[in-house]
Amino acid sequence: MLKLKDKNGSLMTYRETPSGAILMKGKRELYLSFKSVNQGKKARELIATTSFNKLFNKGRKVRIMGPNVAALKIN
């Protein structure tokens, strides 16, 4: 687990998984799905250059897991 700051300086938690990564801020979770190393680099660049709120709102809501969970697929 890593503690990161987004573009606005907000503190987030980042954790790599076998199928991608999980980004957490407060009670909200964003699952980033990627398969290749290049897609992983692109995901980390997005995290560094975009605020968590924009990424979370861009992600598809996963209602089965709760209202505070979203998923974003990196191509």
N, CA, C, O and CB atoms as a CASP TS submission, in Angstrom:
PFRMAT TS
TARGET T0000
AUTHOR 0000-0000-0000
METHOD Language model
MODEL 1
PARENT N/A
ATOM      1  N   MET     1       0.830  -1.177   0.000  1.00  0.00           N
ATOM      2  CA  MET     1       0.000   0.000   0.000  1.00  0.00           C
ATOM      3  C   MET     1       0.875   1.241   0.000  1.00  0.00           C
ATOM      4  O   MET     1       1.837   1.352   0.760  1.00  0.00           O
ATOM      5  CB  MET     1      -0.944  -0.002   1.199  1.00  0.00           C
ATOM      6  N   LEU     2       0.514   2.163  -0.869  1.00  0.00           N
ATOM      7  CA  LEU     2       1.235   3.421  -0.943  1.00  0.00           C
ATOM      8  C   LEU     2       0.297   4.572  -0.621  1.00  0.00           C
ATOM      9  O   LEU     2      -0.880   4.537  -0.979  1.00  0.00           O
ATOM     10  CB  LEU     2       1.865   3.608  -2.330  1.00  0.00           C
ATOM     11  N   LYS     3       0.802   5.569   0.038  1.00  0.00           N
ATOM     12  CA  LYS     3       0.048   6.802   0.270  1.00  0.00           C
ATOM     13  C   LYS     3       0.487   7.791  -0.801  1.00  0.00           C
ATOM     14  O   LYS     3       1.674   8.102  -0.908  1.00  0.00           O
ATOM     15  CB  LYS     3       0.287   7.378   1.731  1.00  0.00           C
ATOM     16  N   LEU     4      -0.460   8.289  -1.596  1.00  0.00           N
ATOM     17  CA  LEU     4      -0.171   9.215  -2.680  1.00  0.00           C
ATOM     18  C   LEU     4      -0.980  10.488  -2.517  1.00  0.00           C
ATOM     19  O   LEU     4      -1.961  10.529  -1.775  1.00  0.00           O
ATOM     20  CB  LEU     4      -0.462   8.568  -4.034  1.00  0.00           C
ATOM     21  N   LYS     5      -0.555  11.520  -3.217  1.00  0.00           N
ATOM     22  CA  LYS     5      -1.329  12.754  -3.291  1.00  0.00           C
ATOM     23  C   LYS     5      -1.736  12.962  -4.735  1.00  0.00           C
ATOM     24  O   LYS     5      -0.934  12.761  -5.647  1.00  0.00           O
ATOM     25  CB  LYS     5      -0.520  13.976  -2.752  1.00  0.00           C
ATOM     26  N   ASP     6      -2.992  13.368  -4.946  1.00  0.00           N
ATOM     27  CA  ASP     6      -3.447  13.625  -6.308  1.00  0.00           C
ATOM     28  C   ASP     6      -3.106  15.057  -6.712  1.00  0.00           C
ATOM     29  O   ASP     6      -2.408  15.768  -5.988  1.00  0.00           O
ATOM     30  CB  ASP     6      -4.967  13.375  -6.432  1.00  0.00           C
ATOM     31  N   LYS     7      -3.597  15.462  -7.853  1.00  0.00           N
ATOM     32  CA  LYS     7      -3.307  16.778  -8.410  1.00  0.00           C
ATOM     33  C   LYS     7      -3.658  17.901  -7.446  1.00  0.00           C
ATOM     34  O   LYS     7      -2.969  18.920  -7.402  1.00  0.00           O
ATOM     35  CB  LYS     7      -4.054  16.969  -9.706  1.00  0.00           C
ATOM     36  N   ASN     8      -4.727  17.722  -6.673  1.00  0.00           N
ATOM     37  CA  ASN     8      -5.175  18.754  -5.734  1.00  0.00           C
ATOM     38  C   ASN     8      -4.508  18.656  -4.363  1.00  0.00           C
ATOM     39  O   ASN     8      -4.779  19.475  -3.485  1.00  0.00           O
ATOM     40  CB  ASN     8      -6.668  18.671  -5.567  1.00  0.00           C
ATOM     41  N   GLY     9      -3.641  17.662  -4.172  1.00  0.00           N
ATOM     42  CA  GLY     9      -2.953  17.507  -2.906  1.00  0.00           C
ATOM     43  C   GLY     9      -3.686  16.648  -1.898  1.00  0.00           C
ATOM     44  O   GLY     9      -3.270  16.570  -0.742  1.00  0.00           O
ATOM     45  N   SER    10      -4.773  15.997  -2.309  1.00  0.00           N
ATOM     46  CA  SER    10      -5.535  15.132  -1.407  1.00  0.00           C
ATOM     47  C   SER    10      -4.816  13.800  -1.232  1.00  0.00           C
ATOM     48  O   SER    10      -4.225  13.281  -2.179  1.00  0.00           O
ATOM     49  CB  SER    10      -6.970  14.905  -1.943  1.00  0.00           C
ATOM     50  N   LEU    11      -4.865  13.254  -0.039  1.00  0.00           N
ATOM     51  CA  LEU    11      -4.191  12.003   0.270  1.00  0.00           C
ATOM     52  C   LEU    11      -5.043  10.812  -0.164  1.00  0.00           C
ATOM     53  O   LEU    11      -6.238  10.755   0.125  1.00  0.00           O
ATOM     54  CB  LEU    11      -3.879  11.920   1.769  1.00  0.00           C
ATOM     55  N   MET    12      -4.414   9.858  -0.863  1.00  0.00           N
ATOM     56  CA  MET    12      -5.083   8.643  -1.346  1.00  0.00           C
ATOM     57  C   MET    12      -4.224   7.436  -0.998  1.00  0.00           C
ATOM     58  O   MET    12      -3.037   7.568  -0.698  1.00  0.00           O
ATOM     59  CB  MET    12      -5.342   8.711  -2.887  1.00  0.00           C
ATOM     60  N   THR    13      -4.830   6.276  -1.040  1.00  0.00           N
ATOM     61  CA  THR    13      -4.120   5.016  -0.853  1.00  0.00           C
ATOM     62  C   THR    13      -4.152   4.247  -2.171  1.00  0.00           C
ATOM     63  O   THR    13      -5.204   4.123  -2.798  1.00  0.00           O
ATOM     64  CB  THR    13      -4.751   4.174   0.307  1.00  0.00           C
ATOM     65  N   TYR    14      -2.999   3.734  -2.587  1.00  0.00           N
ATOM     66  CA  TYR    14      -2.863   3.013  -3.855  1.00  0.00           C
ATOM     67  C   TYR    14      -2.351   1.611  -3.569  1.00  0.00           C
ATOM     68  O   TYR    14      -1.374   1.438  -2.840  1.00  0.00           O
ATOM     69  CB  TYR    14      -1.907   3.761  -4.834  1.00  0.00           C
ATOM     70  N   ARG    15      -3.011   0.609  -4.142  1.00  0.00           N
ATOM     71  CA  ARG    15      -2.572  -0.779  -3.940  1.00  0.00           C
ATOM     72  C   ARG    15      -2.659  -1.528  -5.266  1.00  0.00           C
ATOM     73  O   ARG    15      -3.695  -1.502  -5.930  1.00  0.00           O
ATOM     74  CB  ARG    15      -3.435  -1.492  -2.847  1.00  0.00           C
ATOM     75  N   GLU    16      -1.579  -2.193  -5.647  1.00  0.00           N
ATOM     76  CA  GLU    16      -1.557  -2.994  -6.880  1.00  0.00           C
ATOM     77  C   GLU    16      -2.178  -4.357  -6.611  1.00  0.00           C
ATOM     78  O   GLU    16      -2.003  -4.929  -5.535  1.00  0.00           O
ATOM     79  CB  GLU    16      -0.104  -3.155  -7.418  1.00  0.00           C
ATOM     80  N   THR    17      -2.909  -4.874  -7.606  1.00  0.00           N
ATOM     81  CA  THR    17      -3.512  -6.199  -7.558  1.00  0.00           C
ATOM     82  C   THR    17      -3.083  -6.952  -8.813  1.00  0.00           C
ATOM     83  O   THR    17      -2.541  -6.336  -9.730  1.00  0.00           O
ATOM     84  CB  THR    17      -5.075  -6.115  -7.448  1.00  0.00           C
ATOM     85  N   PRO    18      -3.307  -8.263  -8.884  1.00  0.00           N
ATOM     86  CA  PRO    18      -2.921  -9.006 -10.091  1.00  0.00           C
ATOM     87  C   PRO    18      -3.615  -8.523 -11.376  1.00  0.00           C
ATOM     88  O   PRO    18      -3.058  -8.657 -12.466  1.00  0.00           O
ATOM     89  CB  PRO    18      -3.223 -10.466  -9.889  1.00  0.00           C
ATOM     90  N   SER    19      -4.817  -7.967 -11.253  1.00  0.00           N
ATOM     91  CA  SER    19      -5.542  -7.540 -12.454  1.00  0.00           C
ATOM     92  C   SER    19      -5.573  -6.024 -12.632  1.00  0.00           C
ATOM     93  O   SER    19      -6.255  -5.529 -13.530  1.00  0.00           O
ATOM     94  CB  SER    19      -6.954  -8.065 -12.408  1.00  0.00           C
ATOM     95  N   GLY    20      -4.857  -5.282 -11.804  1.00  0.00           N
ATOM     96  CA  GLY    20      -4.861  -3.830 -11.917  1.00  0.00           C
ATOM     97  C   GLY    20      -4.438  -3.162 -10.633  1.00  0.00           C
ATOM     98  O   GLY    20      -3.402  -3.497 -10.058  1.00  0.00           O
ATOM     99  N   ALA    21      -5.252  -2.201 -10.175  1.00  0.00           N
ATOM    100  CA  ALA    21      -4.924  -1.462  -8.956  1.00  0.00           C
ATOM    101  C   ALA    21      -6.207  -0.964  -8.300  1.00  0.00           C
ATOM    102  O   ALA    21      -7.255  -0.869  -8.939  1.00  0.00           O
ATOM    103  CB  ALA    21      -3.971  -0.275  -9.267  1.00  0.00           C
ATOM    104  N   ILE    22      -6.102  -0.651  -7.024  1.00  0.00           N
ATOM    105  CA  ILE    22      -7.210  -0.077  -6.268  1.00  0.00           C
ATOM    106  C   ILE    22      -6.731   1.263  -5.716  1.00  0.00           C
ATOM    107  O   ILE    22      -5.665   1.357  -5.107  1.00  0.00           O
ATOM    108  CB  ILE    22      -7.693  -1.042  -5.112  1.00  0.00           C
ATOM    109  N   LEU    23      -7.528   2.275  -5.938  1.00  0.00           N
ATOM    110  CA  LEU    23      -7.232   3.614  -5.445  1.00  0.00           C
ATOM    111  C   LEU    23      -8.336   3.983  -4.464  1.00  0.00           C
ATOM    112  O   LEU    23      -9.517   3.928  -4.810  1.00  0.00           O
ATOM    113  CB  LEU    23      -7.127   4.662  -6.621  1.00  0.00           C
ATOM    114  N   MET    24      -7.966   4.355  -3.247  1.00  0.00           N
ATOM    115  CA  MET    24      -8.955   4.645  -2.217  1.00  0.00           C
ATOM    116  C   MET    24      -8.750   6.053  -1.661  1.00  0.00           C
ATOM    117  O   MET    24      -7.627   6.509  -1.447  1.00  0.00           O
ATOM    118  CB  MET    24      -8.877   3.606  -1.086  1.00  0.00           C
ATOM    119  N   LYS    25      -9.877   6.717  -1.439  1.00  0.00           N
ATOM    120  CA  LYS    25      -9.847   8.037  -0.808  1.00  0.00           C
ATOM    121  C   LYS    25     -11.074   8.118   0.081  1.00  0.00           C
ATOM    122  O   LYS    25     -12.201   8.112  -0.414  1.00  0.00           O
ATOM    123  CB  LYS    25      -9.822   9.210  -1.875  1.00  0.00           C
ATOM    124  N   GLY    26     -10.870   8.192   1.365  1.00  0.00           N
ATOM    125  CA  GLY    26     -11.987   8.186   2.306  1.00  0.00           C
ATOM    126  C   GLY    26     -12.721   6.862   2.225  1.00  0.00           C
ATOM    127  O   GLY    26     -12.110   5.801   2.350  1.00  0.00           O
ATOM    128  N   LYS    27     -14.038   6.916   2.016  1.00  0.00           N
ATOM    129  CA  LYS    27     -14.837   5.698   1.903  1.00  0.00           C
ATOM    130  C   LYS    27     -14.979   5.227   0.463  1.00  0.00           C
ATOM    131  O   LYS    27     -15.545   4.163   0.213  1.00  0.00           O
ATOM    132  CB  LYS    27     -16.205   5.922   2.500  1.00  0.00           C
ATOM    133  N   ARG    28     -14.470   6.010  -0.489  1.00  0.00           N
ATOM    134  CA  ARG    28     -14.646   5.667  -1.901  1.00  0.00           C
ATOM    135  C   ARG    28     -13.480   4.843  -2.430  1.00  0.00           C
ATOM    136  O   ARG    28     -12.329   5.053  -2.048  1.00  0.00           O
ATOM    137  CB  ARG    28     -14.803   6.931  -2.735  1.00  0.00           C
ATOM    138  N   GLU    29     -13.797   3.902  -3.314  1.00  0.00           N
ATOM    139  CA  GLU    29     -12.797   3.034  -3.938  1.00  0.00           C
ATOM    140  C   GLU    29     -12.941   3.090  -5.446  1.00  0.00           C
ATOM    141  O   GLU    29     -14.055   3.079  -5.971  1.00  0.00           O
ATOM    142  CB  GLU    29     -12.934   1.580  -3.437  1.00  0.00           C
ATOM    143  N   LEU    30     -11.815   3.151  -6.142  1.00  0.00           N
ATOM    144  CA  LEU    30     -11.786   3.122  -7.595  1.00  0.00           C
ATOM    145  C   LEU    30     -10.901   1.959  -8.022  1.00  0.00           C
ATOM    146  O   LEU    30      -9.715   1.915  -7.696  1.00  0.00           O
ATOM    147  CB  LEU    30     -11.272   4.476  -8.184  1.00  0.00           C
ATOM    148  N   TYR    31     -11.489   1.019  -8.756  1.00  0.00           N
ATOM    149  CA  TYR    31     -10.745  -0.126  -9.270  1.00  0.00           C
ATOM    150  C   TYR    31     -10.269   0.207 -10.672  1.00  0.00           C
ATOM    151  O   TYR    31     -11.078   0.499 -11.552  1.00  0.00           O
ATOM    152  CB  TYR    31     -11.614  -1.422  -9.267  1.00  0.00           C
ATOM    153  N   LEU    32      -8.963   0.165 -10.883  1.00  0.00           N
ATOM    154  CA  LEU    32      -8.375   0.402 -12.195  1.00  0.00           C
ATOM    155  C   LEU    32      -7.980  -0.945 -12.780  1.00  0.00           C
ATOM    156  O   LEU    32      -7.178  -1.671 -12.191  1.00  0.00           O
ATOM    157  CB  LEU    32      -7.144   1.368 -12.109  1.00  0.00           C
ATOM    158  N   SER    33      -8.535  -1.278 -13.926  1.00  0.00           N
ATOM    159  CA  SER    33      -8.271  -2.564 -14.556  1.00  0.00           C
ATOM    160  C   SER    33      -7.326  -2.366 -15.740  1.00  0.00           C
ATOM    161  O   SER    33      -7.621  -1.606 -16.663  1.00  0.00           O
ATOM    162  CB  SER    33      -9.592  -3.236 -15.013  1.00  0.00           C
ATOM    163  N   PHE    34      -6.188  -3.058 -15.702  1.00  0.00           N
ATOM    164  CA  PHE    34      -5.255  -3.027 -16.828  1.00  0.00           C
ATOM    165  C   PHE    34      -4.526  -4.355 -16.907  1.00  0.00           C
ATOM    166  O   PHE    34      -4.407  -5.074 -15.915  1.00  0.00           O
ATOM    167  CB  PHE    34      -4.246  -1.858 -16.689  1.00  0.00           C
ATOM    168  N   LYS    35      -4.028  -4.678 -18.126  1.00  0.00           N
ATOM    169  CA  LYS    35      -3.415  -5.984 -18.346  1.00  0.00           C
ATOM    170  C   LYS    35      -1.932  -5.920 -18.656  1.00  0.00           C
ATOM    171  O   LYS    35      -1.201  -6.851 -18.315  1.00  0.00           O
ATOM    172  CB  LYS    35      -4.112  -6.680 -19.453  1.00  0.00           C
ATOM    173  N   SER    36      -1.464  -4.861 -19.287  1.00  0.00           N
ATOM    174  CA  SER    36      -0.064  -4.802 -19.683  1.00  0.00           C
ATOM    175  C   SER    36       0.703  -3.789 -18.837  1.00  0.00           C
ATOM    176  O   SER    36       0.112  -2.990 -18.110  1.00  0.00           O
ATOM    177  CB  SER    36       0.055  -4.449 -21.167  1.00  0.00           C
ATOM    178  N   VAL    37       2.004  -3.839 -18.946  1.00  0.00           N
ATOM    179  CA  VAL    37       2.868  -2.912 -18.213  1.00  0.00           C
ATOM    180  C   VAL    37       2.633  -1.484 -18.699  1.00  0.00           C
ATOM    181  O   VAL    37       2.594  -0.550 -17.897  1.00  0.00           O
ATOM    182  CB  VAL    37       4.358  -3.302 -18.380  1.00  0.00           C
ATOM    183  N   ASN    38       2.476  -1.316 -20.010  1.00  0.00           N
ATOM    184  CA  ASN    38       2.234   0.022 -20.561  1.00  0.00           C
ATOM    185  C   ASN    38       0.920   0.609 -20.061  1.00  0.00           C
ATOM    186  O   ASN    38       0.838   1.804 -19.776  1.00  0.00           O
ATOM    187  CB  ASN    38       2.231  -0.028 -22.086  1.00  0.00           C
ATOM    188  N   GLN    39      -0.099  -0.222 -19.956  1.00  0.00           N
ATOM    189  CA  GLN    39      -1.377   0.251 -19.427  1.00  0.00           C
ATOM    190  C   GLN    39      -1.229   0.638 -17.956  1.00  0.00           C
ATOM    191  O   GLN    39      -1.860   1.591 -17.500  1.00  0.00           O
ATOM    192  CB  GLN    39      -2.470  -0.830 -19.593  1.00  0.00           C
ATOM    193  N   GLY    40      -0.403  -0.092 -17.214  1.00  0.00           N
ATOM    194  CA  GLY    40      -0.128   0.248 -15.818  1.00  0.00           C
ATOM    195  C   GLY    40       0.556   1.592 -15.688  1.00  0.00           C
ATOM    196  O   GLY    40       0.239   2.371 -14.790  1.00  0.00           O
ATOM    197  N   LYS    41       1.504   1.871 -16.590  1.00  0.00           N
ATOM    198  CA  LYS    41       2.170   3.172 -16.589  1.00  0.00           C
ATOM    199  C   LYS    41       1.176   4.284 -16.900  1.00  0.00           C
ATOM    200  O   LYS    41       1.206   5.348 -16.282  1.00  0.00           O
ATOM    201  CB  LYS    41       3.322   3.190 -17.604  1.00  0.00           C
ATOM    202  N   LYS    42       0.295   4.026 -17.868  1.00  0.00           N
ATOM    203  CA  LYS    42      -0.722   5.014 -18.231  1.00  0.00           C
ATOM    204  C   LYS    42      -1.654   5.284 -17.046  1.00  0.00           C
ATOM    205  O   LYS    42      -2.039   6.428 -16.808  1.00  0.00           O
ATOM    206  CB  LYS    42      -1.535   4.530 -19.455  1.00  0.00           C
ATOM    207  N   ALA    43      -2.013   4.240 -16.308  1.00  0.00           N
ATOM    208  CA  ALA    43      -2.883   4.397 -15.139  1.00  0.00           C
ATOM    209  C   ALA    43      -2.198   5.253 -14.075  1.00  0.00           C
ATOM    210  O   ALA    43      -2.832   6.129 -13.487  1.00  0.00           O
ATOM    211  CB  ALA    43      -3.261   3.017 -14.555  1.00  0.00           C
ATOM    212  N   ARG    44      -0.914   5.010 -13.821  1.00  0.00           N
ATOM    213  CA  ARG    44      -0.188   5.802 -12.824  1.00  0.00           C
ATOM    214  C   ARG    44      -0.048   7.263 -13.262  1.00  0.00           C
ATOM    215  O   ARG    44      -0.078   8.167 -12.427  1.00  0.00           O
ATOM    216  CB  ARG    44       1.199   5.196 -12.574  1.00  0.00           C
ATOM    217  N   GLU    45       0.105   7.493 -14.575  1.00  0.00           N
ATOM    218  CA  GLU    45       0.159   8.865 -15.079  1.00  0.00           C
ATOM    219  C   GLU    45      -1.185   9.565 -14.882  1.00  0.00           C
ATOM    220  O   GLU    45      -1.230  10.737 -14.510  1.00  0.00           O
ATOM    221  CB  GLU    45       0.555   8.878 -16.568  1.00  0.00           C
ATOM    222  N   LEU    46      -2.282   8.842 -15.135  1.00  0.00           N
ATOM    223  CA  LEU    46      -3.615   9.407 -14.910  1.00  0.00           C
ATOM    224  C   LEU    46      -3.809   9.791 -13.451  1.00  0.00           C
ATOM    225  O   LEU    46      -4.370  10.845 -13.151  1.00  0.00           O
ATOM    226  CB  LEU    46      -4.697   8.414 -15.336  1.00  0.00           C
ATOM    227  N   ILE    47      -3.349   8.940 -12.549  1.00  0.00           N
ATOM    228  CA  ILE    47      -3.486   9.215 -11.117  1.00  0.00           C
ATOM    229  C   ILE    47      -2.721  10.483 -10.748  1.00  0.00           C
ATOM    230  O   ILE    47      -3.194  11.294  -9.952  1.00  0.00           O
ATOM    231  CB  ILE    47      -2.978   8.019 -10.280  1.00  0.00           C
ATOM    232  N   ALA    48      -1.537  10.645 -11.333  1.00  0.00           N
ATOM    233  CA  ALA    48      -0.696  11.791 -10.989  1.00  0.00           C
ATOM    234  C   ALA    48      -1.223  13.099 -11.579  1.00  0.00           C
ATOM    235  O   ALA    48      -1.017  14.165 -10.998  1.00  0.00           O
ATOM    236  CB  ALA    48       0.724  11.552 -11.468  1.00  0.00           C
ATOM    237  N   THR    49      -1.902  13.029 -12.727  1.00  0.00           N
ATOM    238  CA  THR    49      -2.297  14.256 -13.416  1.00  0.00           C
ATOM    239  C   THR    49      -3.774  14.615 -13.276  1.00  0.00           C
ATOM    240  O   THR    49      -4.177  15.718 -13.644  1.00  0.00           O
ATOM    241  CB  THR    49      -1.967  14.134 -14.856  1.00  0.00           C
ATOM    242  N   THR    50      -4.584  13.702 -12.751  1.00  0.00           N
ATOM    243  CA  THR    50      -6.025  13.922 -12.663  1.00  0.00           C
ATOM    244  C   THR    50      -6.471  13.775 -11.215  1.00  0.00           C
ATOM    245  O   THR    50      -5.941  12.941 -10.480  1.00  0.00           O
ATOM    246  CB  THR    50      -6.797  12.934 -13.576  1.00  0.00           C
ATOM    247  N   SER    51      -7.431  14.572 -10.808  1.00  0.00           N
ATOM    248  CA  SER    51      -7.918  14.480  -9.435  1.00  0.00           C
ATOM    249  C   SER    51      -8.719  13.191  -9.247  1.00  0.00           C
ATOM    250  O   SER    51      -9.280  12.649 -10.199  1.00  0.00           O
ATOM    251  CB  SER    51      -8.783  15.713  -9.079  1.00  0.00           C
ATOM    252  N   PHE    52      -8.761  12.719  -8.016  1.00  0.00           N
ATOM    253  CA  PHE    52      -9.489  11.484  -7.704  1.00  0.00           C
ATOM    254  C   PHE    52     -10.970  11.639  -8.048  1.00  0.00           C
ATOM    255  O   PHE    52     -11.589  10.706  -8.560  1.00  0.00           O
ATOM    256  CB  PHE    52      -9.320  11.114  -6.210  1.00  0.00           C
ATOM    257  N   ASN    53     -11.538  12.806  -7.770  1.00  0.00           N
ATOM    258  CA  ASN    53     -12.963  13.023  -8.032  1.00  0.00           C
ATOM    259  C   ASN    53     -13.297  12.867  -9.509  1.00  0.00           C
ATOM    260  O   ASN    53     -14.316  12.263  -9.845  1.00  0.00           O
ATOM    261  CB  ASN    53     -13.381  14.408  -7.554  1.00  0.00           C
ATOM    262  N   LYS    54     -12.460  13.397 -10.400  1.00  0.00           N
ATOM    263  CA  LYS    54     -12.705  13.264 -11.838  1.00  0.00           C
ATOM    264  C   LYS    54     -12.601  11.808 -12.265  1.00  0.00           C
ATOM    265  O   LYS    54     -13.434  11.328 -13.034  1.00  0.00           O
ATOM    266  CB  LYS    54     -11.714  14.122 -12.641  1.00  0.00           C
ATOM    267  N   LEU    55     -11.585  11.097 -11.773  1.00  0.00           N
ATOM    268  CA  LEU    55     -11.434   9.683 -12.125  1.00  0.00           C
ATOM    269  C   LEU    55     -12.615   8.867 -11.612  1.00  0.00           C
ATOM    270  O   LEU    55     -13.134   8.004 -12.320  1.00  0.00           O
ATOM    271  CB  LEU    55     -10.121   9.123 -11.558  1.00  0.00           C
ATOM    272  N   PHE    56     -13.033   9.140 -10.392  1.00  0.00           N
ATOM    273  CA  PHE    56     -14.153   8.405  -9.801  1.00  0.00           C
ATOM    274  C   PHE    56     -15.435   8.653 -10.583  1.00  0.00           C
ATOM    275  O   PHE    56     -16.199   7.720 -10.831  1.00  0.00           O
ATOM    276  CB  PHE    56     -14.345   8.806  -8.331  1.00  0.00           C
ATOM    277  N   ASN    57     -15.677   9.889 -10.972  1.00  0.00           N
ATOM    278  CA  ASN    57     -16.884  10.204 -11.735  1.00  0.00           C
ATOM    279  C   ASN    57     -16.840   9.628 -13.150  1.00  0.00           C
ATOM    280  O   ASN    57     -17.882   9.318 -13.726  1.00  0.00           O
ATOM    281  CB  ASN    57     -17.078  11.709 -11.799  1.00  0.00           C
ATOM    282  N   LYS    58     -15.637   9.485 -13.712  1.00  0.00           N
ATOM    283  CA  LYS    58     -15.475   8.883 -15.035  1.00  0.00           C
ATOM    284  C   LYS    58     -15.708   7.379 -15.000  1.00  0.00           C
ATOM    285  O   LYS    58     -16.152   6.784 -15.981  1.00  0.00           O
ATOM    286  CB  LYS    58     -14.085   9.178 -15.581  1.00  0.00           C
ATOM    287  N   GLY    59     -15.406   6.779 -13.868  1.00  0.00           N
ATOM    288  CA  GLY    59     -15.525   5.324 -13.719  1.00  0.00           C
ATOM    289  C   GLY    59     -16.973   4.864 -13.714  1.00  0.00           C
ATOM    290  O   GLY    59     -17.887   5.623 -13.393  1.00  0.00           O
ATOM    291  N   ARG    60     -17.155   3.622 -14.072  1.00  0.00           N
ATOM    292  CA  ARG    60     -18.489   3.019 -14.081  1.00  0.00           C
ATOM    293  C   ARG    60     -18.825   2.581 -12.670  1.00  0.00           C
ATOM    294  O   ARG    60     -18.046   1.870 -12.036  1.00  0.00           O
ATOM    295  CB  ARG    60     -18.567   1.815 -15.072  1.00  0.00           C
ATOM    296  N   LYS    61     -19.975   2.999 -12.176  1.00  0.00           N
ATOM    297  CA  LYS    61     -20.387   2.653 -10.818  1.00  0.00           C
ATOM    298  C   LYS    61     -20.669   1.153 -10.721  1.00  0.00           C
ATOM    299  O   LYS    61     -21.302   0.574 -11.603  1.00  0.00           O
ATOM    300  CB  LYS    61     -21.635   3.466 -10.402  1.00  0.00           C
ATOM    301  N   VAL    62     -20.202   0.544  -9.660  1.00  0.00           N
ATOM    302  CA  VAL    62     -20.427  -0.880  -9.410  1.00  0.00           C
ATOM    303  C   VAL    62     -21.421  -0.962  -8.251  1.00  0.00           C
ATOM    304  O   VAL    62     -21.022  -1.043  -7.089  1.00  0.00           O
ATOM    305  CB  VAL    62     -19.067  -1.653  -9.081  1.00  0.00           C
ATOM    306  N   ARG    63     -22.690  -0.940  -8.568  1.00  0.00           N
ATOM    307  CA  ARG    63     -23.733  -0.874  -7.546  1.00  0.00           C
ATOM    308  C   ARG    63     -23.794  -2.127  -6.679  1.00  0.00           C
ATOM    309  O   ARG    63     -24.228  -2.060  -5.528  1.00  0.00           O
ATOM    310  CB  ARG    63     -25.072  -0.649  -8.198  1.00  0.00           C
ATOM    311  N   ILE    64     -23.367  -3.264  -7.213  1.00  0.00           N
ATOM    312  CA  ILE    64     -23.398  -4.499  -6.427  1.00  0.00           C
ATOM    313  C   ILE    64     -22.488  -4.383  -5.203  1.00  0.00           C
ATOM    314  O   ILE    64     -22.800  -4.916  -4.139  1.00  0.00           O
ATOM    315  CB  ILE    64     -22.975  -5.704  -7.294  1.00  0.00           C
ATOM    316  N   MET    65     -21.382  -3.697  -5.357  1.00  0.00           N
ATOM    317  CA  MET    65     -20.406  -3.562  -4.278  1.00  0.00           C
ATOM    318  C   MET    65     -20.678  -2.354  -3.383  1.00  0.00           C
ATOM    319  O   MET    65     -19.988  -2.169  -2.381  1.00  0.00           O
ATOM    320  CB  MET    65     -19.015  -3.458  -4.857  1.00  0.00           C
ATOM    321  N   GLY    66     -21.658  -1.537  -3.721  1.00  0.00           N
ATOM    322  CA  GLY    66     -22.007  -0.392  -2.902  1.00  0.00           C
ATOM    323  C   GLY    66     -21.948   0.903  -3.681  1.00  0.00           C
ATOM    324  O   GLY    66     -21.433   0.937  -4.798  1.00  0.00           O
ATOM    325  N   PRO    67     -22.473   1.970  -3.101  1.00  0.00           N
ATOM    326  CA  PRO    67     -22.541   3.254  -3.812  1.00  0.00           C
ATOM    327  C   PRO    67     -21.198   3.978  -3.913  1.00  0.00           C
ATOM    328  O   PRO    67     -21.064   4.914  -4.702  1.00  0.00           O
ATOM    329  CB  PRO    67     -23.529   4.151  -3.128  1.00  0.00           C
ATOM    330  N   ASN    68     -20.220   3.566  -3.140  1.00  0.00           N
ATOM    331  CA  ASN    68     -18.939   4.255  -3.112  1.00  0.00           C
ATOM    332  C   ASN    68     -17.840   3.518  -3.864  1.00  0.00           C
ATOM    333  O   ASN    68     -16.657   3.692  -3.572  1.00  0.00           O
ATOM    334  CB  ASN    68     -18.514   4.466  -1.698  1.00  0.00           C
ATOM    335  N   VAL    69     -18.233   2.688  -4.838  1.00  0.00           N
ATOM    336  CA  VAL    69     -17.273   1.893  -5.594  1.00  0.00           C
ATOM    337  C   VAL    69     -17.462   2.151  -7.078  1.00  0.00           C
ATOM    338  O   VAL    69     -18.586   2.117  -7.579  1.00  0.00           O
ATOM    339  CB  VAL    69     -17.428   0.387  -5.278  1.00  0.00           C
ATOM    340  N   ALA    70     -16.355   2.413  -7.791  1.00  0.00           N
ATOM    341  CA  ALA    70     -16.397   2.615  -9.236  1.00  0.00           C
ATOM    342  C   ALA    70     -15.245   1.833  -9.864  1.00  0.00           C
ATOM    343  O   ALA    70     -14.251   1.533  -9.202  1.00  0.00           O
ATOM    344  CB  ALA    70     -16.311   4.139  -9.601  1.00  0.00           C
ATOM    345  N   ALA    71     -15.392   1.507 -11.150  1.00  0.00           N
ATOM    346  CA  ALA    71     -14.346   0.776 -11.878  1.00  0.00           C
ATOM    347  C   ALA    71     -14.029   1.512 -13.169  1.00  0.00           C
ATOM    348  O   ALA    71     -14.919   2.052 -13.825  1.00  0.00           O
ATOM    349  CB  ALA    71     -14.787  -0.690 -12.177  1.00  0.00           C
ATOM    350  N   LEU    72     -12.751   1.527 -13.524  1.00  0.00           N
ATOM    351  CA  LEU    72     -12.298   2.183 -14.726  1.00  0.00           C
ATOM    352  C   LEU    72     -11.342   1.254 -15.453  1.00  0.00           C
ATOM    353  O   LEU    72     -10.364   0.782 -14.872  1.00  0.00           O
ATOM    354  CB  LEU    72     -11.629   3.535 -14.405  1.00  0.00           C
ATOM    355  N   LYS    73     -11.620   0.989 -16.725  1.00  0.00           N
ATOM    356  CA  LYS    73     -10.761   0.107 -17.513  1.00  0.00           C
ATOM    357  C   LYS    73      -9.788   0.963 -18.314  1.00  0.00           C
ATOM    358  O   LYS    73     -10.204   1.877 -19.026  1.00  0.00           O
ATOM    359  CB  LYS    73     -11.603  -0.811 -18.456  1.00  0.00           C
ATOM    360  N   ILE    74      -8.501   0.671 -18.203  1.00  0.00           N
ATOM    361  CA  ILE    74      -7.459   1.407 -18.902  1.00  0.00           C
ATOM    362  C   ILE    74      -7.128   0.655 -20.182  1.00  0.00           C
ATOM    363  O   ILE    74      -6.767  -0.521 -20.143  1.00  0.00           O
ATOM    364  CB  ILE    74      -6.190   1.589 -18.009  1.00  0.00           C
ATOM    365  N   ASN    75      -7.253   1.336 -21.316  1.00  0.00           N
ATOM    366  CA  ASN    75      -6.925   0.706 -22.617  1.00  0.00           C
ATOM    367  C   ASN    75      -5.612   1.201 -23.123  1.00  0.00           C
ATOM    368  O   ASN    75      -5.168   0.790 -24.195  1.00  0.00           O
ATOM    369  CB  ASN    75      -8.010   0.978 -23.658  1.00  0.00           C
TER
END
